[in-house]
Amino acid sequence: MENVKSLAGKKKCAMVLAPSYVIVAKKRYGCSPEQFCTALKKLGFSLVYESSFGADVVTKVYIEYVKNKIQSSGKEKTHVITSPCPSLMNFIEKHVPELIDEFAPILSPMAAQAVLAKQWNNNDVVIIGGSPCPAKNQNSLISP
């Protein structure tokens, strides 16, 4: 939290929220998604994004990636792990490292949204990722 407060005070700071923030807002804080985003702005975030647009972009990239893999390797020899889930990636790295090359080299929706937010703001913004997932929170500072 201290790092986030420090960054938010120095530069324009944006929050990229996982889609589950709607549930967190309602069930944990008893507020609407709009009230939740307003609270984040009052805490010092200049911008608040939801990662669903990043998910749309990532979906299009996956479709092209898989289509190209099928064309180059054939349908039977195409194996792709599409999940950017940090828990799954850590598990595979530790227990089945021979599958690492099967991961698609594609960003998560939250990371893709962060890249877009950087572009939209001429790289003049710090991006913080907000997710209830403990594994994702290890990487919640997407871009200083």
Secondary structure, 3 states (H helix, E strand, C coil): CHHHHHHHHHCCEEEEECCCHHHHHHHHHCCCHHHHHHHHHHCCCCEEEECHHHHHHHHHHHHHHHHHHHHHHCCCCCCCECCCCHHHHHHHHHHCHHHHHHECCCCCHHHHHHHHHHHHCCCCCEEEEECCCHHHHCCCEEEC
